[in-house]
Amino acid sequence: MTESDTVIETYKDRFAEAMMKSAPTPLRLLERGLGCYVWDSDQNQYLDFLGGIAVNSLGHAHPALVDAVSNQVALAAHVSNYFATAPQIELAERLLRLSGAGDDGRVYFGNSGAEAIEAAVKLARRNNQHGRIIALHHGFHGRTMGSLALTAKAALREPFEPMLPGVEHIEATVLAIEAAFAEHQPVAAVVMELIQGEAGVVELDQEFIVRARELTAQHGALLIIDEIQTGAGRTGDWFAFQGAGIVPDAIAVAKGIAGGVPIGALITFGAASDLFTVGQHGSTFGGNPLATAAGNAVLGEIERAGLLENAAFRGGQLKSAILKLQHPLVHEVRGRGLLLGVGLTDDVAHAVAARALDLGLIVNAANDTTIRLAPPLIIGDAEVEIFIDIFARALEEAQ
Ligand SMILES: *Cc1c(COP(=O)(O)O)cnc(C)c1O
């Protein structure tokens, strides 16, 4: 056994003995990152095409984020929500501007995606306490009890039943949503992702999205879009709904907003902004100056460096480069911008991801037949080239 084998065994054993048994076995012990690359405890380098699952928008250790967080922590990391801070107000204003919610919009800050969805569930109840909440089959919205009730996957839900009552799952079809609204009991809200990330980067039909907007508007139900994975510029728009030509009543954001510093937010549009009254929701950490300063730095840098354009351009570049491989295992590339799902013809996604990791590339098997890519928005020609080189080998060697 070499010295590095000992290190690996030690961290895996220590992890297994200290971490809750709900945690899967870690793939590597990572030590540091810079730009689009990370290094493990053996100083092996990896190209990071998962970005902490669509979180590291600016990659690793970006100076804009390092400076903002370092400066803010030296000023005040946290002050309680009895007080306001400048970074908090600035981030709320920025999110209202970028989302187009504008002057009528409002922002609630939490600390994660699930908390943004919890706020959305409470917003739905405020809209209609006796109404159903409609979510989609194959949708993912988080693991806390409220967000889990909206999450479709039975294996995640069943060990924790009974779920929050009043939630119903439907197929993402015009027929199914029309049927849901035809029922006697009203609908309080429809909650959905426009690109279902955990399901394997599956885009909803435009016709269904438009019909969902029409029906919710007609029936006084809220249309709440989960932009936790798609937001912060990842799809080439600030938020995916902007590419779908609709205006929702609320969006939930988290993941990429603060580049790795925990944050979540619910952004309301128009009349939905009046549903909560003083004291009806809150969070100790939510909107603290540390997290919001990080959010300002990340969104500010995305704007300054033109990373929306880069996400759209690199996404197209990656799509055509993957298809150009003409590999028999690849049958399609789904998604938009830098949220891509490579659809495989065989159940080998986990083997491909494992082989890629050994070759120095981090990608994710979202399911047995999908490789999900969510790299930092800063990738350039060099990263696309290295990715294609390693990915082609991983496809070859995983067969
Ligand atoms: C990750 C994710 C969540 C949950 O976010 P957490 O921060 O893990 O709680 C919810 N919805 C979508 C679409 C996500 O991708």
The ligand as a Gaussian input file, in Angstrom:
#p B3LYP/6-31G(d) Opt

LIG

0 1
 C      -30.710000      21.739000      -6.273000
 C      -32.120000      21.999000      -6.551000
 C      -33.036000      22.217000      -5.514000
 C      -32.676000      22.112000      -4.051000
 O      -31.678000      23.009000      -3.681000
 P      -30.852000      22.772000      -2.331000
 O      -29.978000      23.981000      -2.228000
 O      -30.101000      21.497000      -2.510000
 O      -31.823000      22.681000      -1.233000
 C      -34.339000      22.526000      -5.860000
 N      -34.721000      22.606000      -7.142000
 C      -33.864000      22.407000      -8.169000
 C      -34.338000      22.548000      -9.580000
 C      -32.540000      22.085000      -7.906000
 O      -31.702000      21.855000      -8.919000

